[in-house]
Amino acid sequence: MLKADFHIHTRYSADSQNEPEDIIKRCQKIGLNCIAIADHDAVDGAIRTQAIAPFKVIVAEEVLTYNGEIMGMFLKERIASGISIDRAIAAIKEQGGLVCVPHPFAPLRGLRLTAEEFNQLAPKIDVIEVFNARCPSMQPNNKAKSFSAGHNLPGTGGSDSHTIAEIGHVSVEMNDFDTPAEFLESLRQAKIQGKLSGPFVHFHSTIAKFKRMF
């Protein structure tokens, strides 16, 4: 049985200072044995963590499109941001990856689509993030869960941690998997639980950005 957090950032994201080694230590301390590293516009941190972690690590990336972020999972190489949603999805599929929509209904961070446009996008989506710990309340997560159920899409969850202490605020308990297809099947029987991280965690992300700038 796996206990996972499918949304973690490393220092390869401009708004995080998490070192891969510290992420691994934190996971071992709290009993996580599967994670997805999903940096903004980068996969270097995920590949590095995967190479040294004693547990399962999924290489993922948050790709910024014209309408918000799309997450590619099970990637092999970086996908450049600043493209259309359709191009991002095609690039993920070209690598044999899975298309995940992170925090789809979060204020400011969700996809900028009408309800009709989002419904039309659903057949191209593999996974919906139904619990993101950085959401300001449970309302966006509940809306994502309803969308997931309405379109028969498996749901996932993650802390969206930009600091070490946030890791594990959301956990997904599920059966082990070896392939993207098995991952999707395991998610359908998964148990997702956690807590919101609170508004002050975004302050740490802002500080990390300023440190990177100066």
N, C-alpha and C positions, 0 to 999 in steps of 0.2 A: 504494500500500500504506500502511495506517495502522499506527502504533505507539501504543497507547492504554493509559490507566490509567482504569478505570471506577469508581473510588471515592476521591474526594478531598473534603476538608472545607475550608471557609473560616471566617473569623471570625464568620460568621452562625450557626455551631454554637457552643454554649456552651463546648465543650471544645477549641476551636481558635482560633488567632490568625492564621491564614493570610490574607494580603491577596490579592485576585484578581490584582493586578499582579505580586506575587511568585510566585504560582503559574504565571503565564504565562511569566515569566522562567526559572523552573526547568524548565518543560516544553521551552522552546526550547533550553536548555543541554544537556539530555540526549536531545533528539530525539523527544519525544512530540509528536504532531500531532493527537491526539484524546483528550478526557477527558470524564468525567462528574463533575459537582459534585453531591454527594449529602449536603447538610447535614441535621442533625437538625431536623425540624419547621420547615423554612424552604426557600424557593427563591430568595430575594433575591440571595444570593451567586452562585448558578448563573446567574441571569438577567444579573447585572452582568458576570460573567466572559464569558458568551456574547457580550455586546454589544461587548466590547473585545478579545477574543482573535482572533489572526490564523489560527486553526485551529478545527476542529470541537469544539463543546462541547455535551454533552447536559445538559439541565436535569433533575435528579433530586432525590429527597428520601427520607430515611429516616424513615418514619412509625412511631411507637411505638404498637403495638397492645397489647391486654390480654395477648397471648401472645408479645410480642417485636416486633422490627422487620421491616417490609416496605419494600422500596425501590420507589418508582415512578420510571420512566424515561420520558423524552420528555414531561415535564409542562409545563403552561402556567401553573399556579397552585398555591399551597400547599394541602396537605391537612392538616387539624388532627390532631394526635396524640391519644391517649387514646380510641381507638375499637376496634371489633372487627376481626379480620382480614378477615372478609367485607366489612365496610363500607369498609375501606381498599382492598381489591381493586376493589370496585365504583367507588370514587371515582377510582382510577387509570384504569380502563377508560373511565369517563365522559369523561376528557380525551383518550382515544385513546392512552394510555400503555401501557407494558409493566410487568408485575409481576415483580420480581426479589426473590429471597430472599438477603440478604447474610449471610455467615458463619453458615449455617443450623445448624451443629453445634458452634459454638464454645462452650466453657464460659462460663456467665454471660450471654453475648451472643446465643446461638442462640435459635431459636424454642422456646418451652416447649409442645411438643406430643408426644403419644405417637407411636410409629412408625406406628400405624394412622391416626391423625389426619393425620400428615404425608403419608402415601400418598393419603389422601382429598383432600388439598389440591392435590396435584400437577397435576390437569387445569386448575386455575385459574392456575397459574404459567407464566410465559413464559421465565424465565431463572433459573438457579441460579449463585450466585457460588461457583466451585469453587477459587479461590485468593484468600485474604485474608491479606495480609502481617502483620496484627496477631494472627493466631491463635497460641497458645502453642507449637504444634507442627504438623507436617504431618498429623497424624491427623484433625482436623476437616475439613481441605481434602480429604483423600483420601476421607473419608466422603461429602462433598458431591459429589465427582466420581463416586463410585459411584451415588449417588442420581440425579444428572444422567443418567448412562448408562442406568440402569435404567428411567427414565421418558422417555427420548428427549428430554430437554430440553437446549437449548444452554447451555454454561457460559461464564461470564465471570470476570474477575479484576480485582482492584484493590488498591492499597496501603492503602486505608482511612486515608490520611495525614491526620494532624491537625497535622503540622509539615511545613515545606517540604522538609527533608532526606529525608523518607520517600517523597516523590513519585517514582514510577518503580520502586519496589521490586518491583512486579509490572507486567508489560507484556503486552499482547495485540496480536499482529501479525495483521492481517486485511485483507480487501479493503474498499475504500471503500463507503459506503452513503449513501442519501439519505432513507430512510423507516424506520420501526420494523420493517417486514416485511423489508426488505433487511438491516437490522442483524442480525436473528435468523438469516437465511440465511448472512450472512458469518461469524457466530460459529461456525457448525457446521464451518467449515474453518479456524478461527483457531488460532494457536499461542500458548499461554499459558505464560509462564515468569517466574521471579522468585525472591525470597528472603524469608524471614521477617524482620521488623523487630526482633524481640527484645522482652523484657518491659519494658525501661526506657522505651519510647516512651509507655507508659500514664502514666508519671510526668509527662511534659510535658502530657498532657491534664488531669491533676489540677491542675497548676499553673495552667493556663489557666482552669479553672473558678474557682479561688480568686481569681485576678486579676479575673475578671468580677464576682465577688461583692463585692470590696472596692475 
